[in-house]
Amino acid sequence: MAVSFGTAVLVIDGQIANVALPTIARDLGVSNGVITSVVTVYQLVLVMVLLPFSSLGDRVGHRRLYQYGQLLFLVASALCLFASTFWFLMALRALQALGAGMALSVSAAMVRQIYPANKLGTGMGVNSVIVASSGAIAPTLGGYIVSHLDWQWVFVAPVPFALLSLLLGRALPEPVRRDVPAQWISGGWSALSMLLLIGGAQLATHENFPIGAALMVAGVISITLLVRREKGREAPVVPVDLLARPVLGLSALAAIACFTASGALMLSLPFRLESLGFRPDQAGLLLLPFPLTMLVVAPLSGWLSDRIAATKLGVTGMMIAIAGLVLLATMPAQPAELGIAWRLSLTAVGFGLFFAPNSRLLIGRAPRERAAAAGGLLSTSRLLGQTVAAVVVGILLAGGLGTGNTPLIISCALAVVAALCSLARFRSMKQDQAALAQD
C-alpha cells in the first residue's frame, strides 16, 4: 500500500497537467508549443536524476530515499499554489520532479523485495493497476479542477496520496545498505548528459533550432564517453552491464518505444479534442476510457506473464495497439463520444498487454544485487519515452501538425518498433537456451 500510494502520486502528477495545458497557456500568455514545457521539464528532471538516485539508494537504503523524496514532493506541491508566472511554475515543477525521482528510483527494487520470484509478474500487474487507476483519475480530476477552480490546484491534487504513502512507510522493507563506492562523478555526468540531450531537443522545439541541435549533439557525445567510462566498473551508475545483455537491452528499447507511443497519443489528444469543440472537462472524460481499460487489462496481463512468454503477450498487444491507433487516425471529422471511447479502449488493451510482461522481464532477469539499477533503468525508459513524446508533440504543435493525425502515425510507427524489439528478444532468448542445452 505504501508503494502503491507513492506510485499514484507520481502517475497523477505526471499526467494531470495534460488536460490543463491549453488553459494554463492562455492564463500565462504563452503558446501551445511552449506550454508543453510544464510536462517536459518535469520529465526531464526525472530522467536526469533516476539513475544517480538508484545508485545512491544502495548506499543510504531504499526506504529512506523513498520517503525523503515524498517529503520533498509535498513541499514543492504546496508551493505550486503560489505559481503566477511561467518561470516560477517551471522551477516548482523541477523541484517536484526531484522529489519524485528520489522515490521512483527505488520503487521497483522494493516491489521485487516484497513479492516472491514466482509472483513477480502478479506484483508488476498490481503496480500496473495503480498506474492505470491513477491515470484514470488524472484526466478527469484535471478537467474538473480546470473548469471549477484555479489551475494551480491541479498540481496540489496528488498531495493526499503522498501523505498516505508517508504514513504507511514504516511497513516498507527495512533499509539495507550496500557497501558500494560513491559515484558522484558518474552520477553528475549522467544527469548532465540527459540535460544536454533532452534539453537540447526542447530548445529546438521553441525556435532555437541551431542551439538546440548543438546541445543534442553534445549530449550524444557525452553519453558515448560516459558509457565507455562505465564499462567494467563495479555497480555502474549507467547500467551498461545490464544493457549489454540482449534480453534486458531489447526490453529497455521496447519500453522506450512503447511509452513514447502512448505518451504522444495521450498528450496530443486534449489539443485535438478541444480543436473539435470539446470543453476541457469533456476532453478529460473522453480520455478516461484509456486508463479505465488499462485498469482491467493490467492485472490480467501481469497474471498471464507468470504463465505465458512475455514476447507472445507483447507482440499480440502491439498488434492490437496498432489497430486501435489506425482506427483513431481514420475517425470521422466530427466523431461521436462513443466512437472515440471504444477506439481508445481498444488501443489501451494493446498497450496493457505489453507493459506488465515487459517490465517483469526487465526486473526479473536482472541480478538481485542490481535490482535498484534495473528499476532505475525501467523508470528511465518510461520517462525517457514520455519526455521524447512531449518534445515530439511540442514540435508538432509548433508546426501546426499537433491537432491532426501526425501524432497518431508516429505512435503507430513506434508500436511497430516495440513489436520488432520483442521479436528480436525472443530470438536471443532461444539462442541462449540452445547454448545452455549444448553445454
C-alpha positions as a LaTeX table, in Angstrom:
\begin{tabular}{lrrr}
\hline
Residue & $x$ (\AA) & $y$ (\AA) & $z$ (\AA) \\
\hline
Met1 & 0.00 & 0.00 & 0.00 \\
Ala2 & 2.84 & 2.39 & 0.79 \\
Val3 & 4.45 & 1.79 & $-2.61$ \\
Ser4 & 1.05 & 1.91 & $-4.32$ \\
Phe5 & 0.12 & 5.32 & $-2.93$ \\
Gly6 & 3.59 & 6.60 & $-3.75$ \\
Thr7 & 3.24 & 5.34 & $-7.31$ \\
Ala8 & $-0.16$ & 7.02 & $-7.55$ \\
Val9 & 1.46 & 10.33 & $-6.64$ \\
Leu10 & 3.95 & 10.11 & $-9.47$ \\
Val11 & 1.43 & 9.00 & $-12.10$ \\
Ile12 & $-1.20$ & 11.59 & $-11.21$ \\
Asp13 & 1.31 & 14.42 & $-11.06$ \\
Gly14 & 2.85 & 13.35 & $-14.37$ \\
Gln15 & $-0.49$ & 13.18 & $-16.24$ \\
Ile16 & $-2.97$ & 15.51 & $-14.54$ \\
Ala17 & $-1.48$ & 18.61 & $-16.18$ \\
Asn18 & $-2.06$ & 17.33 & $-19.74$ \\
Val19 & $-5.71$ & 18.32 & $-19.96$ \\
Ala20 & $-4.97$ & 21.67 & $-18.25$ \\
Leu21 & $-2.22$ & 22.73 & $-20.68$ \\
Pro22 & $-4.43$ & 24.81 & $-23.03$ \\
Thr23 & $-5.92$ & 26.68 & $-20.04$ \\
Ile24 & $-2.52$ & 27.30 & $-18.43$ \\
Ala25 & $-1.16$ & 28.56 & $-21.77$ \\
Arg26 & $-3.97$ & 31.10 & $-22.07$ \\
Asp27 & $-3.66$ & 32.26 & $-18.46$ \\
Leu28 & 0.12 & 32.68 & $-18.54$ \\
Gly29 & 0.17 & 34.13 & $-22.06$ \\
Val30 & 2.40 & 31.53 & $-23.73$ \\
Ser31 & 1.94 & 29.46 & $-26.88$ \\
Asn32 & 0.72 & 25.86 & $-27.02$ \\
Gly33 & 4.17 & 24.70 & $-28.10$ \\
Val34 & 5.88 & 26.41 & $-25.14$ \\
Ile35 & 3.37 & 25.24 & $-22.51$ \\
Thr36 & 4.31 & 21.59 & $-23.13$ \\
Ser37 & 7.39 & 22.51 & $-21.06$ \\
Val38 & 5.17 & 22.03 & $-17.99$ \\
Val39 & 5.32 & 18.34 & $-18.84$ \\
Thr40 & 8.77 & 18.22 & $-20.41$ \\
Val41 & 10.66 & 19.98 & $-17.58$ \\
Tyr42 & 9.11 & 17.64 & $-15.02$ \\
Gln43 & 10.02 & 14.58 & $-17.05$ \\
Leu44 & 13.46 & 15.96 & $-17.95$ \\
Val45 & 14.47 & 16.34 & $-14.31$ \\
Leu46 & 13.15 & 12.85 & $-13.58$ \\
Val47 & 15.19 & 11.36 & $-16.41$ \\
Met48 & 18.29 & 13.23 & $-15.19$ \\
Val49 & 18.13 & 12.00 & $-11.59$ \\
Leu50 & 16.73 & 8.47 & $-11.76$ \\
Leu51 & 19.98 & 6.61 & $-12.44$ \\
Pro52 & 22.09 & 8.63 & $-9.94$ \\
Phe53 & 19.44 & 8.21 & $-7.24$ \\
Ser54 & 19.20 & 4.46 & $-7.96$ \\
Ser55 & 22.90 & 4.21 & $-7.15$ \\
Leu56 & 22.52 & 6.43 & $-4.08$ \\
Gly57 & 19.64 & 4.27 & $-2.82$ \\
Asp58 & 22.00 & 1.30 & $-2.49$ \\
Arg59 & 24.16 & 3.39 & $-0.14$ \\
Val60 & 21.55 & 5.08 & 2.07 \\
Gly61 & 18.77 & 2.47 & 1.94 \\
His62 & 15.80 & 2.30 & $-0.39$ \\
Arg63 & 13.11 & 3.13 & 2.16 \\
Arg64 & 14.93 & 6.18 & 3.46 \\
Leu65 & 15.48 & 7.65 & $-0.01$ \\
Tyr66 & 11.88 & 6.84 & $-0.99$ \\
Gln67 & 10.40 & 8.74 & 1.97 \\
Tyr68 & 12.74 & 11.71 & 1.63 \\
Gly69 & 11.54 & 12.05 & $-1.94$ \\
Gln70 & 7.89 & 12.00 & $-0.90$ \\
Leu71 & 8.53 & 14.75 & 1.67 \\
Leu72 & 10.29 & 16.99 & $-0.87$ \\
Phe73 & 7.43 & 16.44 & $-3.31$ \\
Leu74 & 4.90 & 17.57 & $-0.69$ \\
Val75 & 6.73 & 20.85 & $-0.09$ \\
Ala76 & 7.05 & 21.63 & $-3.80$ \\
Ser77 & 3.38 & 20.83 & $-4.42$ \\
Ala78 & 2.24 & 23.20 & $-1.67$ \\
Leu79 & 4.31 & 26.00 & $-3.22$ \\
Cys80 & 2.58 & 25.45 & $-6.59$ \\
Leu81 & $-0.47$ & 27.24 & $-5.17$ \\
Phe82 & 1.53 & 30.48 & $-5.44$ \\
Ala83 & 2.67 & 29.97 & $-9.05$ \\
Ser84 & 1.61 & 33.00 & $-11.08$ \\
Thr85 & 4.37 & 33.17 & $-13.72$ \\
Phe86 & 5.60 & 30.67 & $-16.25$ \\
Trp87 & 9.18 & 30.54 & $-14.94$ \\
Phe88 & 8.17 & 30.18 & $-11.28$ \\
Leu89 & 5.93 & 27.27 & $-12.29$ \\
Met90 & 8.84 & 25.70 & $-14.16$ \\
Ala91 & 11.09 & 25.95 & $-11.08$ \\
Leu92 & 8.47 & 24.30 & $-8.87$ \\
Arg93 & 7.87 & 21.54 & $-11.40$ \\
Ala94 & 11.60 & 20.82 & $-11.37$ \\
Leu95 & 11.53 & 20.63 & $-7.56$ \\
Gln96 & 8.52 & 18.30 & $-7.68$ \\
Ala97 & 10.37 & 16.11 & $-10.15$ \\
Leu98 & 13.45 & 15.97 & $-7.91$ \\
Gly99 & 11.37 & 14.57 & $-5.06$ \\
Ala100 & 9.51 & 12.22 & $-7.36$ \\
Gly101 & 12.80 & 10.99 & $-8.82$ \\
Met102 & 14.13 & 10.07 & $-5.38$ \\
Ala103 & 11.07 & 7.91 & $-4.74$ \\
Leu104 & 10.68 & 6.42 & $-8.21$ \\
Ser105 & 14.34 & 5.40 & $-8.48$ \\
Val106 & 13.94 & 2.69 & $-5.82$ \\
Ser107 & 10.23 & 1.78 & $-6.02$ \\
Ala108 & 10.69 & $-1.13$ & $-8.45$ \\
Ala109 & 13.50 & $-2.58$ & $-6.31$ \\
Met110 & 11.17 & $-2.54$ & $-3.30$ \\
Val111 & 8.45 & $-4.28$ & $-5.33$ \\
Arg112 & 10.94 & $-7.04$ & $-6.08$ \\
Gln113 & 11.72 & $-7.32$ & $-2.36$ \\
Ile114 & 8.03 & $-7.53$ & $-1.44$ \\
Tyr115 & 6.93 & $-10.25$ & $-3.91$ \\
Pro116 & 8.36 & $-13.78$ & $-4.26$ \\
Ala117 & 10.07 & $-14.51$ & $-7.57$ \\
Asn118 & 7.27 & $-16.72$ & $-8.95$ \\
Lys119 & 4.72 & $-13.96$ & $-8.24$ \\
Leu120 & 6.74 & $-11.04$ & $-9.60$ \\
Gly121 & 4.52 & $-10.77$ & $-12.68$ \\
Thr122 & 1.48 & $-10.51$ & $-10.41$ \\
Gly123 & 3.30 & $-7.85$ & $-8.40$ \\
Met124 & 4.10 & $-5.87$ & $-11.52$ \\
Gly125 & 0.46 & $-6.30$ & $-12.53$ \\
Val126 & $-0.68$ & $-4.85$ & $-9.20$ \\
Asn127 & 1.71 & $-1.95$ & $-9.77$ \\
Ser128 & 0.24 & $-1.53$ & $-13.24$ \\
Val129 & $-3.25$ & $-1.41$ & $-11.71$ \\
Ile130 & $-2.14$ & 1.50 & $-9.56$ \\
Val131 & $-0.64$ & 3.22 & $-12.59$ \\
Ala132 & $-3.81$ & 2.64 & $-14.61$ \\
Ser133 & $-6.25$ & 3.68 & $-11.87$ \\
Ser134 & $-4.19$ & 6.78 & $-11.10$ \\
Gly135 & $-4.12$ & 7.54 & $-14.80$ \\
Ala136 & $-7.90$ & 7.13 & $-14.84$ \\
Ile137 & $-8.26$ & 9.70 & $-12.08$ \\
Ala138 & $-5.78$ & 12.18 & $-13.53$ \\
Pro139 & $-7.51$ & 13.50 & $-16.70$ \\
Thr140 & $-10.98$ & 13.59 & $-15.14$ \\
Leu141 & $-9.73$ & 15.28 & $-11.99$ \\
Gly142 & $-7.62$ & 17.69 & $-14.03$ \\
Gly143 & $-10.55$ & 18.62 & $-16.26$ \\
Tyr144 & $-12.82$ & 19.19 & $-13.23$ \\
Ile145 & $-10.26$ & 21.36 & $-11.44$ \\
Val146 & $-9.60$ & 23.49 & $-14.53$ \\
Ser147 & $-13.33$ & 24.00 & $-15.07$ \\
His148 & $-14.21$ & 24.87 & $-11.44$ \\
Leu149 & $-11.01$ & 26.04 & $-9.66$ \\
Asp150 & $-7.79$ & 27.88 & $-10.36$ \\
Trp151 & $-5.45$ & 25.72 & $-12.43$ \\
Gln152 & $-2.78$ & 25.86 & $-9.67$ \\
Trp153 & $-4.81$ & 23.27 & $-7.75$ \\
Val154 & $-4.02$ & 20.75 & $-10.49$ \\
Phe155 & $-0.50$ & 20.39 & $-9.07$ \\
Val156 & $-1.72$ & 20.03 & $-5.46$ \\
Ala157 & $-4.18$ & 17.19 & $-6.19$ \\
Pro158 & $-1.67$ & 14.30 & $-5.64$ \\
Val159 & $-0.73$ & 15.53 & $-2.13$ \\
Pro160 & $-3.17$ & 13.25 & $-0.22$ \\
Phe161 & $-1.61$ & 10.18 & $-1.82$ \\
Ala162 & 1.87 & 11.33 & $-0.79$ \\
Leu163 & 0.68 & 11.81 & 2.80 \\
Leu164 & $-0.80$ & 8.30 & 2.88 \\
Ser165 & 2.42 & 6.85 & 1.46 \\
Leu166 & 4.45 & 8.58 & 4.18 \\
Leu167 & 2.11 & 7.38 & 6.95 \\
Leu168 & 2.32 & 3.78 & 5.74 \\
Gly169 & 6.06 & 4.00 & 5.08 \\
Arg170 & 7.03 & 2.10 & 8.24 \\
Ala171 & 5.72 & $-1.08$ & 6.58 \\
Leu172 & 8.25 & $-0.82$ & 3.75 \\
Pro173 & 11.22 & $-3.25$ & 3.74 \\
Glu174 & 13.96 & $-2.31$ & 6.18 \\
Pro175 & 16.70 & $-0.16$ & 4.64 \\
Val176 & 19.58 & $-2.42$ & 3.56 \\
Arg177 & 22.72 & $-0.52$ & 2.73 \\
Arg178 & 25.28 & $-1.92$ & 0.34 \\
Asp179 & 28.95 & $-1.10$ & 0.75 \\
Val180 & 29.42 & 0.36 & $-2.72$ \\
Pro181 & 31.69 & 3.29 & $-3.55$ \\
Ala182 & 30.20 & 6.73 & $-4.07$ \\
Gln183 & 29.75 & 7.53 & $-7.78$ \\
Trp184 & 29.46 & 11.31 & $-7.71$ \\
Ile185 & 31.29 & 11.91 & $-10.98$ \\
Ser186 & 29.29 & 9.32 & $-12.89$ \\
Gly187 & 26.03 & 10.50 & $-11.34$ \\
Gly188 & 26.64 & 14.14 & $-12.22$ \\
Trp189 & 27.87 & 13.20 & $-15.69$ \\
Ser190 & 24.76 & 11.09 & $-16.30$ \\
Ala191 & 22.46 & 13.96 & $-15.27$ \\
Leu192 & 24.38 & 16.43 & $-17.44$ \\
Ser193 & 24.19 & 14.14 & $-20.46$ \\
Met194 & 20.42 & 13.83 & $-20.17$ \\
Leu195 & 20.11 & 17.58 & $-19.70$ \\
Leu196 & 22.07 & 18.24 & $-22.88$ \\
Leu197 & 20.16 & 15.65 & $-24.92$ \\
Ile198 & 16.57 & 16.30 & $-23.81$ \\
Gly199 & 17.06 & 19.98 & $-23.02$ \\
Gly200 & 18.56 & 20.50 & $-26.46$ \\
Ala201 & 15.56 & 18.82 & $-28.06$ \\
Gln202 & 13.26 & 21.10 & $-26.07$ \\
Leu203 & 15.17 & 24.21 & $-27.18$ \\
Ala204 & 14.98 & 23.05 & $-30.79$ \\
Thr205 & 11.22 & 22.83 & $-30.33$ \\
His206 & 10.98 & 26.51 & $-29.36$ \\
Glu207 & 12.53 & 28.04 & $-32.49$ \\
Asn208 & 16.12 & 27.86 & $-31.19$ \\
Phe209 & 16.98 & 25.03 & $-33.52$ \\
Pro210 & 20.73 & 25.73 & $-34.03$ \\
Ile211 & 21.47 & 25.94 & $-30.28$ \\
Gly212 & 19.16 & 23.03 & $-29.52$ \\
Ala213 & 20.73 & 20.83 & $-32.20$ \\
Ala214 & 24.23 & 21.67 & $-30.92$ \\
Leu215 & 23.24 & 20.69 & $-27.38$ \\
Met216 & 21.73 & 17.43 & $-28.63$ \\
Val217 & 24.96 & 16.54 & $-30.44$ \\
Ala218 & 26.91 & 17.38 & $-27.28$ \\
Gly219 & 24.56 & 15.14 & $-25.32$ \\
Val220 & 25.12 & 12.20 & $-27.66$ \\
Ile221 & 28.91 & 12.65 & $-27.40$ \\
Ser222 & 28.70 & 12.94 & $-23.62$ \\
Ile223 & 26.62 & 9.77 & $-23.28$ \\
Thr224 & 29.01 & 7.89 & $-25.56$ \\
Leu225 & 32.04 & 8.90 & $-23.46$ \\
Leu226 & 30.18 & 8.11 & $-20.22$ \\
Val227 & 29.27 & 4.62 & $-21.41$ \\
Arg228 & 32.92 & 3.96 & $-22.24$ \\
Arg229 & 33.91 & 5.12 & $-18.75$ \\
Glu230 & 31.28 & 2.95 & $-17.06$ \\
Lys231 & 32.26 & $-0.27$ & $-18.81$ \\
Gly232 & 33.98 & $-2.63$ & $-16.42$ \\
Arg233 & 33.16 & $-0.58$ & $-13.30$ \\
Glu234 & 31.57 & $-2.25$ & $-10.30$ \\
Ala235 & 27.90 & $-1.25$ & $-9.92$ \\
Pro236 & 27.99 & 1.46 & $-12.62$ \\
Val237 & 25.52 & 4.35 & $-12.39$ \\
Val238 & 24.64 & 3.91 & $-16.05$ \\
Pro239 & 23.72 & 0.19 & $-16.07$ \\
Val240 & 25.83 & $-0.78$ & $-19.06$ \\
Asp241 & 26.27 & $-4.23$ & $-17.54$ \\
Leu242 & 22.52 & $-4.77$ & $-17.79$ \\
Leu243 & 22.12 & $-3.16$ & $-21.20$ \\
Ala244 & 24.87 & $-5.44$ & $-22.56$ \\
Arg245 & 22.55 & $-8.40$ & $-22.00$ \\
Pro246 & 20.38 & $-8.62$ & $-25.15$ \\
Val247 & 17.24 & $-9.60$ & $-23.24$ \\
Leu248 & 17.46 & $-6.58$ & $-20.93$ \\
Gly249 & 18.72 & $-4.14$ & $-23.55$ \\
Leu250 & 15.98 & $-5.00$ & $-26.04$ \\
Ser251 & 13.36 & $-4.86$ & $-23.26$ \\
Ala252 & 14.52 & $-1.34$ & $-22.35$ \\
Leu253 & 14.42 & $-0.24$ & $-26.00$ \\
Ala254 & 10.95 & $-1.72$ & $-26.44$ \\
Ala255 & 9.79 & 0.11 & $-23.30$ \\
Ile256 & 11.10 & 3.44 & $-24.61$ \\
Ala257 & 9.31 & 2.98 & $-27.95$ \\
Cys258 & 6.05 & 1.90 & $-26.33$ \\
Phe259 & 5.98 & 4.67 & $-23.71$ \\
Thr260 & 6.78 & 7.24 & $-26.39$ \\
Ala261 & 3.89 & 5.93 & $-28.47$ \\
Ser262 & 1.35 & 6.03 & $-25.63$ \\
Gly263 & 2.67 & 9.36 & $-24.34$ \\
Ala264 & 2.37 & 11.06 & $-27.73$ \\
Leu265 & $-1.19$ & 9.74 & $-28.03$ \\
Met266 & $-2.37$ & 10.99 & $-24.63$ \\
Leu267 & $-0.54$ & 14.32 & $-24.77$ \\
Ser268 & $-1.81$ & 15.28 & $-28.23$ \\
Leu269 & $-5.43$ & 14.17 & $-27.78$ \\
Pro270 & $-6.54$ & 17.06 & $-25.46$ \\
Phe271 & $-5.46$ & 19.58 & $-28.12$ \\
Arg272 & $-7.22$ & 17.63 & $-30.85$ \\
Leu273 & $-10.41$ & 17.25 & $-28.81$ \\
Glu274 & $-10.52$ & 20.96 & $-27.95$ \\
Ser275 & $-9.97$ & 21.79 & $-31.63$ \\
Leu276 & $-13.09$ & 19.69 & $-32.32$ \\
Gly277 & $-15.10$ & 21.88 & $-29.91$ \\
Phe278 & $-14.97$ & 19.86 & $-26.68$ \\
Arg279 & $-14.53$ & 21.73 & $-23.36$ \\
Pro280 & $-11.59$ & 20.85 & $-21.04$ \\
Asp281 & $-13.81$ & 18.83 & $-18.67$ \\
Gln282 & $-15.34$ & 16.99 & $-21.64$ \\
Ala283 & $-11.87$ & 16.27 & $-23.03$ \\
Gly284 & $-10.86$ & 14.84 & $-19.65$ \\
Leu285 & $-13.86$ & 12.50 & $-19.66$ \\
Leu286 & $-13.18$ & 11.43 & $-23.24$ \\
Leu287 & $-9.63$ & 10.42 & $-22.27$ \\
Leu288 & $-10.97$ & 8.27 & $-19.41$ \\
Pro289 & $-11.59$ & 5.03 & $-21.41$ \\
Phe290 & $-7.85$ & 4.59 & $-21.97$ \\
Pro291 & $-6.78$ & 4.35 & $-18.29$ \\
Leu292 & $-10.00$ & 2.58 & $-17.27$ \\
Thr293 & $-9.33$ & $-0.15$ & $-19.81$ \\
Met294 & $-5.73$ & $-0.37$ & $-18.58$ \\
Leu295 & $-7.15$ & $-0.82$ & $-15.08$ \\
Val296 & $-8.80$ & $-4.05$ & $-16.21$ \\
Val297 & $-6.13$ & $-5.31$ & $-18.59$ \\
Ala298 & $-3.02$ & $-4.60$ & $-16.45$ \\
Pro299 & $-3.64$ & $-7.13$ & $-13.63$ \\
Leu300 & $-4.70$ & $-9.77$ & $-16.15$ \\
Ser301 & $-1.55$ & $-9.11$ & $-18.16$ \\
Gly302 & 0.62 & $-9.35$ & $-15.04$ \\
Trp303 & $-1.01$ & $-12.62$ & $-14.01$ \\
Leu304 & $-0.60$ & $-14.04$ & $-17.52$ \\
Ser305 & 3.09 & $-13.02$ & $-17.62$ \\
Asp306 & 3.79 & $-15.55$ & $-14.82$ \\
Arg307 & 2.43 & $-18.24$ & $-17.17$ \\
Ile308 & 2.89 & $-17.12$ & $-20.80$ \\
Ala309 & 6.04 & $-15.88$ & $-22.55$ \\
Ala310 & 6.41 & $-12.11$ & $-22.44$ \\
Thr311 & 7.06 & $-11.95$ & $-26.19$ \\
Lys312 & 3.76 & $-13.63$ & $-27.06$ \\
Leu313 & 1.83 & $-11.19$ & $-24.89$ \\
Gly314 & 3.88 & $-8.19$ & $-26.00$ \\
Val315 & 3.67 & $-8.75$ & $-29.77$ \\
Thr316 & $-0.05$ & $-9.51$ & $-29.53$ \\
Gly317 & $-0.53$ & $-6.32$ & $-27.55$ \\
Met318 & 1.33 & $-4.19$ & $-30.06$ \\
Met319 & $-0.70$ & $-5.58$ & $-32.95$ \\
Ile320 & $-3.90$ & $-4.61$ & $-31.13$ \\
Ala321 & $-2.48$ & $-1.16$ & $-30.27$ \\
Ile322 & $-1.55$ & $-0.55$ & $-33.91$ \\
Ala323 & $-5.08$ & $-1.44$ & $-34.99$ \\
Gly324 & $-6.52$ & 0.96 & $-32.40$ \\
Leu325 & $-4.22$ & 3.80 & $-33.48$ \\
Val326 & $-5.16$ & 3.31 & $-37.13$ \\
Leu327 & $-8.85$ & 3.44 & $-36.18$ \\
Leu328 & $-8.28$ & 6.66 & $-34.21$ \\
Ala329 & $-6.48$ & 8.21 & $-37.18$ \\
Thr330 & $-9.36$ & 7.36 & $-39.51$ \\
Met331 & $-12.16$ & 8.74 & $-37.30$ \\
Pro332 & $-14.82$ & 10.95 & $-38.93$ \\
Ala333 & $-14.27$ & 14.71 & $-38.90$ \\
Gln334 & $-16.96$ & 15.08 & $-36.20$ \\
Pro335 & $-16.67$ & 11.86 & $-34.16$ \\
Ala336 & $-19.26$ & 10.82 & $-31.61$ \\
Glu337 & $-18.19$ & 10.38 & $-27.99$ \\
Leu338 & $-18.83$ & 6.63 & $-28.14$ \\
Gly339 & $-16.71$ & 6.33 & $-31.28$ \\
Ile340 & $-13.77$ & 7.97 & $-29.53$ \\
Ala341 & $-14.26$ & 5.84 & $-26.41$ \\
Trp342 & $-14.20$ & 2.38 & $-27.99$ \\
Arg343 & $-11.22$ & 3.23 & $-30.19$ \\
Leu344 & $-9.25$ & 4.43 & $-27.15$ \\
Ser345 & $-10.24$ & 1.31 & $-25.20$ \\
Leu346 & $-9.04$ & $-0.98$ & $-27.97$ \\
Thr347 & $-5.71$ & 0.86 & $-28.09$ \\
Ala348 & $-5.40$ & 0.58 & $-24.30$ \\
Val349 & $-5.92$ & $-3.19$ & $-24.46$ \\
Gly350 & $-2.88$ & $-3.42$ & $-26.72$ \\
Phe351 & $-0.63$ & $-1.26$ & $-24.55$ \\
Gly352 & $-1.86$ & $-3.01$ & $-21.39$ \\
Leu353 & $-0.88$ & $-6.43$ & $-22.72$ \\
Phe354 & 2.63 & $-5.13$ & $-23.35$ \\
Phe355 & 3.68 & $-3.12$ & $-20.29$ \\
Ala356 & 3.48 & $-5.63$ & $-17.39$ \\
Pro357 & 5.21 & $-8.59$ & $-19.15$ \\
Asn358 & 7.97 & $-6.35$ & $-20.49$ \\
Ser359 & 8.51 & $-4.83$ & $-17.03$ \\
Arg360 & 8.54 & $-8.26$ & $-15.38$ \\
Leu361 & 11.20 & $-9.46$ & $-17.80$ \\
Leu362 & 13.38 & $-6.40$ & $-17.27$ \\
Ile363 & 13.18 & $-6.52$ & $-13.45$ \\
Gly364 & 13.12 & $-10.30$ & $-13.01$ \\
Arg365 & 16.06 & $-11.14$ & $-15.31$ \\
Ala366 & 18.44 & $-8.68$ & $-13.60$ \\
Pro367 & 20.74 & $-9.97$ & $-10.80$ \\
Arg368 & 19.19 & $-9.37$ & $-7.36$ \\
Glu369 & 22.05 & $-7.13$ & $-6.27$ \\
Arg370 & 21.32 & $-4.94$ & $-9.30$ \\
Ala371 & 17.57 & $-4.71$ & $-8.67$ \\
Ala372 & 17.70 & $-0.97$ & $-7.97$ \\
Ala373 & 19.69 & $-0.39$ & $-11.16$ \\
Ala374 & 17.16 & $-2.44$ & $-13.15$ \\
Gly375 & 14.33 & $-0.48$ & $-11.56$ \\
Gly376 & 16.07 & 2.77 & $-12.41$ \\
Leu377 & 16.55 & 1.55 & $-15.98$ \\
Leu378 & 12.86 & 0.67 & $-16.26$ \\
Ser379 & 11.75 & 4.02 & $-14.84$ \\
Thr380 & 14.26 & 5.87 & $-17.03$ \\
Ser381 & 12.97 & 4.04 & $-20.10$ \\
Arg382 & 9.40 & 5.00 & $-19.24$ \\
Leu383 & 10.18 & 8.63 & $-18.52$ \\
Leu384 & 12.58 & 9.00 & $-21.42$ \\
Gly385 & 9.82 & 7.74 & $-23.69$ \\
Gln386 & 7.30 & 10.15 & $-22.17$ \\
Thr387 & 9.77 & 13.05 & $-22.39$ \\
Val388 & 10.52 & 12.31 & $-26.03$ \\
Ala389 & 6.75 & 12.17 & $-26.61$ \\
Ala390 & 6.32 & 15.63 & $-25.05$ \\
Val391 & 9.13 & 17.03 & $-27.20$ \\
Val392 & 7.70 & 15.48 & $-30.36$ \\
Val393 & 4.19 & 16.76 & $-29.63$ \\
Gly394 & 5.63 & 20.20 & $-28.84$ \\
Ile395 & 7.40 & 20.26 & $-32.22$ \\
Leu396 & 4.23 & 19.15 & $-33.99$ \\
Leu397 & 2.11 & 21.78 & $-32.21$ \\
Ala398 & 4.62 & 24.50 & $-33.05$ \\
Gly399 & 4.48 & 23.38 & $-36.68$ \\
Gly400 & 0.69 & 23.25 & $-36.77$ \\
Leu401 & 0.57 & 19.45 & $-37.04$ \\
Gly402 & $-0.23$ & 18.53 & $-33.43$ \\
Thr403 & $-4.02$ & 18.52 & $-33.73$ \\
Gly404 & $-4.20$ & 16.23 & $-36.76$ \\
Asn405 & $-3.28$ & 12.61 & $-37.44$ \\
Thr406 & 0.51 & 13.06 & $-37.41$ \\
Pro407 & 0.93 & 12.17 & $-33.67$ \\
Leu408 & $-1.12$ & 9.01 & $-34.24$ \\
Ile409 & 1.00 & 8.00 & $-37.22$ \\
Ile410 & 4.18 & 8.47 & $-35.16$ \\
Ser411 & 2.68 & 6.42 & $-32.30$ \\
Cys412 & 1.81 & 3.66 & $-34.75$ \\
Ala413 & 5.37 & 3.53 & $-36.10$ \\
Leu414 & 6.80 & 3.33 & $-32.57$ \\
Ala415 & 4.44 & 0.47 & $-31.71$ \\
Val416 & 5.91 & $-1.40$ & $-34.68$ \\
Val417 & 9.42 & $-0.78$ & $-33.27$ \\
Ala418 & 8.35 & $-2.18$ & $-29.86$ \\
Ala419 & 6.96 & $-5.31$ & $-31.53$ \\
Leu420 & 10.19 & $-5.85$ & $-33.51$ \\
Cys421 & 12.28 & $-5.46$ & $-30.32$ \\
Ser422 & 10.14 & $-8.10$ & $-28.62$ \\
Leu423 & 10.64 & $-10.50$ & $-31.53$ \\
Ala424 & 14.42 & $-9.92$ & $-31.52$ \\
Arg425 & 14.49 & $-10.51$ & $-27.75$ \\
Phe426 & 12.63 & $-13.79$ & $-28.18$ \\
Arg427 & 15.21 & $-14.94$ & $-30.72$ \\
Ser428 & 18.04 & $-14.01$ & $-28.36$ \\
Met429 & 16.43 & $-15.97$ & $-25.51$ \\
Lys430 & 16.06 & $-19.01$ & $-27.74$ \\
Gln431 & 19.73 & $-18.80$ & $-28.71$ \\
Asp432 & 20.73 & $-18.59$ & $-25.02$ \\
Gln433 & 18.62 & $-21.63$ & $-24.21$ \\
Ala434 & 20.16 & $-23.58$ & $-27.09$ \\
Ala435 & 23.68 & $-22.69$ & $-25.91$ \\
Leu436 & 22.89 & $-23.85$ & $-22.36$ \\
Ala437 & 21.48 & $-27.13$ & $-23.70$ \\
Gln438 & 24.70 & $-27.78$ & $-25.65$ \\
Asp439 & 26.83 & $-27.06$ & $-22.56$ \\
\hline
\end{tabular}
